């Protein structure tokens, strides 16, 4: 994954750039198709804005956060991206699993009763016989 950082109206310390690279490197465990990431940190008075654009194979995700510190803004924006990637991964897995997983999740039986399992109608005669005794 190619990670580029840009600082606007401020200078980013090497520790902050390294932090951004490590934090975005952790996102690769959720999606293996991350092509590149672009981090833009902007300073306005006492606020730092972080905008992270993540390019995947067929998707592009953007997260913007604001904090008093550049490191905190990057961490919050990366957290938002992590949530987005987890949702994307869940959608991909759901599509891959298909209808069987949806049926089981909705409580529908995956199989019909076998002949060894008596149906409720078959036991009606037994209830009548027990009532006569």
LINVEN-V966407 format. One record per pair of residues at least 12 apart in sequence whose ideal C-beta (glycine too) atoms are under 10 Angstrom apart, sorted by the first residue. I is the first residue (numbers start at 1). GAP is how many residues later the second one is. D is the distance in whole Angstrom. If there is no record, write none. Layout:
i:I gap:GAP d:D
i:I gap:GAP d:D
This chain:
i:1 gap:20 d:9
i:1 gap:23 d:7
i:1 gap:24 d:7
i:1 gap:26 d:8
i:1 gap:27 d:6
i:1 gap:30 d:10
i:1 gap:31 d:10
i:1 gap:32 d:10
i:1 gap:33 d:5
i:1 gap:34 d:7
i:1 gap:35 d:6
i:1 gap:36 d:6
i:1 gap:53 d:9
i:1 gap:54 d:9
i:2 gap:32 d:9
i:2 gap:33 d:7
i:2 gap:34 d:4
i:2 gap:35 d:7
i:2 gap:36 d:9
i:2 gap:53 d:9
i:3 gap:14 d:9
i:3 gap:17 d:7
i:3 gap:18 d:5
i:3 gap:19 d:10
i:3 gap:20 d:10
i:3 gap:21 d:6
i:3 gap:22 d:8
i:3 gap:31 d:10
i:3 gap:33 d:7
i:3 gap:34 d:5
i:3 gap:35 d:8
i:3 gap:36 d:7
i:3 gap:49 d:10
i:3 gap:51 d:10
i:4 gap:16 d:10
i:4 gap:32 d:7
i:4 gap:33 d:7
i:4 gap:34 d:5
i:4 gap:35 d:7
i:4 gap:36 d:9
i:4 gap:49 d:10
i:5 gap:12 d:5
i:5 gap:13 d:10
i:5 gap:15 d:6
i:5 gap:16 d:8
i:5 gap:19 d:10
i:5 gap:32 d:9
i:5 gap:33 d:8
i:5 gap:34 d:5
i:5 gap:35 d:8
i:5 gap:36 d:7
i:5 gap:47 d:10
i:5 gap:69 d:9
i:6 gap:32 d:7
i:6 gap:33 d:7
i:6 gap:34 d:5
i:6 gap:35 d:7
i:6 gap:36 d:9
i:6 gap:45 d:9
i:7 gap:32 d:9
i:7 gap:33 d:8
i:7 gap:34 d:5
i:7 gap:35 d:8
i:7 gap:36 d:8
i:7 gap:41 d:10
i:7 gap:63 d:8
i:8 gap:32 d:7
i:8 gap:33 d:7
i:8 gap:34 d:4
i:8 gap:35 d:7
i:8 gap:36 d:9
i:8 gap:41 d:9
i:8 gap:43 d:10
i:9 gap:32 d:9
i:9 gap:33 d:6
i:9 gap:34 d:5
i:9 gap:35 d:7
i:9 gap:36 d:10
i:9 gap:39 d:10
i:9 gap:40 d:10
i:10 gap:31 d:7
i:10 gap:32 d:8
i:10 gap:33 d:4
i:10 gap:34 d:9
i:10 gap:38 d:8
i:10 gap:60 d:7
i:11 gap:30 d:10
i:11 gap:32 d:9
i:12 gap:27 d:9
i:12 gap:29 d:6
i:12 gap:31 d:10
i:12 gap:36 d:10
i:12 gap:58 d:7
i:12 gap:59 d:10
i:12 gap:62 d:10
i:13 gap:57 d:8
i:13 gap:58 d:9
i:15 gap:56 d:8
i:16 gap:23 d:10
i:16 gap:25 d:8
i:16 gap:32 d:10
i:16 gap:53 d:9
i:16 gap:54 d:5
i:16 gap:55 d:6
i:16 gap:57 d:10
i:16 gap:58 d:7
i:17 gap:22 d:8
i:17 gap:24 d:9
i:17 gap:53 d:10
i:17 gap:57 d:10
i:19 gap:51 d:9
i:19 gap:52 d:6
i:19 gap:55 d:7
i:19 gap:56 d:8
i:19 gap:59 d:10
i:20 gap:17 d:9
i:20 gap:19 d:5
i:20 gap:21 d:8
i:20 gap:30 d:8
i:20 gap:32 d:8
i:20 gap:50 d:9
i:20 gap:51 d:8
i:20 gap:54 d:5
i:20 gap:55 d:9
i:20 gap:57 d:9
i:20 gap:58 d:8
i:21 gap:16 d:9
i:21 gap:18 d:9
i:22 gap:56 d:10
i:23 gap:14 d:10
i:23 gap:16 d:9
i:23 gap:29 d:9
i:23 gap:48 d:9
i:23 gap:51 d:6
i:23 gap:52 d:6
i:23 gap:54 d:9
i:23 gap:55 d:5
i:23 gap:56 d:9
i:23 gap:58 d:9
i:23 gap:59 d:9
i:24 gap:13 d:5
i:24 gap:14 d:10
i:24 gap:15 d:7
i:24 gap:28 d:7
i:24 gap:30 d:8
i:24 gap:50 d:9
i:24 gap:53 d:10
i:24 gap:54 d:6
i:24 gap:57 d:8
i:24 gap:58 d:10
i:25 gap:12 d:9
i:26 gap:52 d:8
i:26 gap:56 d:8
i:27 gap:25 d:10
i:27 gap:27 d:7
i:27 gap:34 d:10
i:27 gap:51 d:7
i:27 gap:54 d:6
i:27 gap:55 d:6
i:27 gap:57 d:10
i:27 gap:58 d:6
i:27 gap:59 d:10
i:28 gap:57 d:10
i:29 gap:53 d:10
i:29 gap:56 d:9
i:29 gap:60 d:10
i:30 gap:51 d:9
i:30 gap:52 d:7
i:30 gap:53 d:10
i:30 gap:54 d:10
i:30 gap:55 d:4
i:30 gap:56 d:6
i:30 gap:57 d:10
i:30 gap:58 d:8
i:30 gap:59 d:5
i:31 gap:23 d:9
i:31 gap:25 d:6
i:31 gap:26 d:9
i:31 gap:28 d:9
i:31 gap:30 d:10
i:31 gap:53 d:10
i:31 gap:54 d:5
i:31 gap:55 d:9
i:31 gap:57 d:7
i:31 gap:58 d:6
i:31 gap:61 d:9
i:32 gap:24 d:9
i:32 gap:25 d:9
i:33 gap:22 d:10
i:33 gap:23 d:5
i:33 gap:24 d:4
i:33 gap:25 d:8
i:33 gap:26 d:9
i:34 gap:20 d:6
i:34 gap:21 d:7
i:34 gap:22 d:6
i:34 gap:23 d:8
i:34 gap:25 d:10
i:34 gap:27 d:10
i:34 gap:47 d:10
i:34 gap:51 d:8
i:35 gap:19 d:9
i:35 gap:20 d:5
i:35 gap:21 d:7
i:35 gap:22 d:7
i:35 gap:25 d:10
i:36 gap:17 d:9
i:36 gap:18 d:8
i:36 gap:19 d:5
i:36 gap:20 d:9
i:37 gap:15 d:6
i:37 gap:16 d:7
i:37 gap:17 d:5
i:37 gap:18 d:7
i:37 gap:24 d:10
i:37 gap:41 d:9
i:37 gap:44 d:9
i:38 gap:13 d:8
i:38 gap:14 d:7
i:38 gap:15 d:5
i:38 gap:16 d:8
i:38 gap:17 d:8
i:38 gap:24 d:10
i:39 gap:12 d:7
i:39 gap:13 d:5
i:39 gap:14 d:8
i:39 gap:15 d:10
i:39 gap:31 d:10
i:39 gap:34 d:10
i:39 gap:35 d:7
i:39 gap:38 d:8
i:39 gap:39 d:9
i:40 gap:12 d:8
i:40 gap:13 d:8
i:40 gap:24 d:9
i:40 gap:37 d:10
i:41 gap:29 d:5
i:41 gap:30 d:10
i:41 gap:32 d:7
i:41 gap:33 d:7
i:41 gap:36 d:10
i:42 gap:22 d:10
i:42 gap:24 d:9
i:42 gap:28 d:9
i:42 gap:31 d:9
i:43 gap:27 d:7
i:43 gap:30 d:10
i:44 gap:22 d:9
i:46 gap:22 d:6
i:46 gap:23 d:10
i:47 gap:19 d:6
i:47 gap:20 d:8
i:47 gap:21 d:7
i:47 gap:22 d:10
i:47 gap:26 d:8
i:48 gap:17 d:9
i:48 gap:18 d:7
i:48 gap:19 d:6
i:48 gap:20 d:7
i:48 gap:21 d:6
i:48 gap:22 d:4
i:48 gap:23 d:9
i:48 gap:24 d:8
i:48 gap:25 d:5
i:48 gap:26 d:9
i:49 gap:15 d:7
i:49 gap:16 d:7
i:49 gap:17 d:5
i:49 gap:18 d:8
i:49 gap:21 d:9
i:49 gap:24 d:6
i:49 gap:28 d:9
i:50 gap:13 d:8
i:50 gap:14 d:7
i:50 gap:15 d:5
i:50 gap:16 d:8
i:50 gap:17 d:8
i:50 gap:19 d:10
i:50 gap:20 d:7
i:50 gap:21 d:9
i:50 gap:22 d:9
i:50 gap:23 d:4
i:50 gap:24 d:5
i:50 gap:25 d:8
i:50 gap:26 d:7
i:50 gap:27 d:4
i:50 gap:28 d:8
i:51 gap:12 d:7
i:51 gap:13 d:5
i:51 gap:14 d:8
i:51 gap:15 d:10
i:51 gap:22 d:9
i:51 gap:23 d:10
i:51 gap:26 d:7
i:52 gap:12 d:8
i:52 gap:13 d:8
i:52 gap:21 d:10
i:52 gap:22 d:7
i:52 gap:24 d:10
i:52 gap:25 d:5
i:52 gap:26 d:6
i:52 gap:28 d:8
i:52 gap:29 d:6
i:53 gap:28 d:9
i:54 gap:24 d:9
i:54 gap:27 d:6
i:54 gap:30 d:8
i:54 gap:31 d:8
i:56 gap:29 d:8
i:56 gap:32 d:8
i:58 gap:30 d:10
i:59 gap:25 d:9
i:59 gap:26 d:9
i:59 gap:29 d:7
i:61 gap:19 d:9
i:61 gap:20 d:6
i:61 gap:23 d:5
i:61 gap:24 d:7
i:61 gap:27 d:8
i:62 gap:15 d:9
i:62 gap:18 d:9
i:62 gap:19 d:8
i:62 gap:22 d:9
i:63 gap:13 d:8
i:63 gap:14 d:4
i:63 gap:15 d:7
i:63 gap:16 d:8
i:63 gap:17 d:4
i:63 gap:18 d:5
i:63 gap:19 d:9
i:63 gap:20 d:9
i:63 gap:21 d:7
i:64 gap:12 d:10
i:64 gap:13 d:7
i:64 gap:16 d:8
i:65 gap:12 d:4
i:65 gap:13 d:9
i:65 gap:14 d:8
i:65 gap:15 d:7
i:65 gap:16 d:10
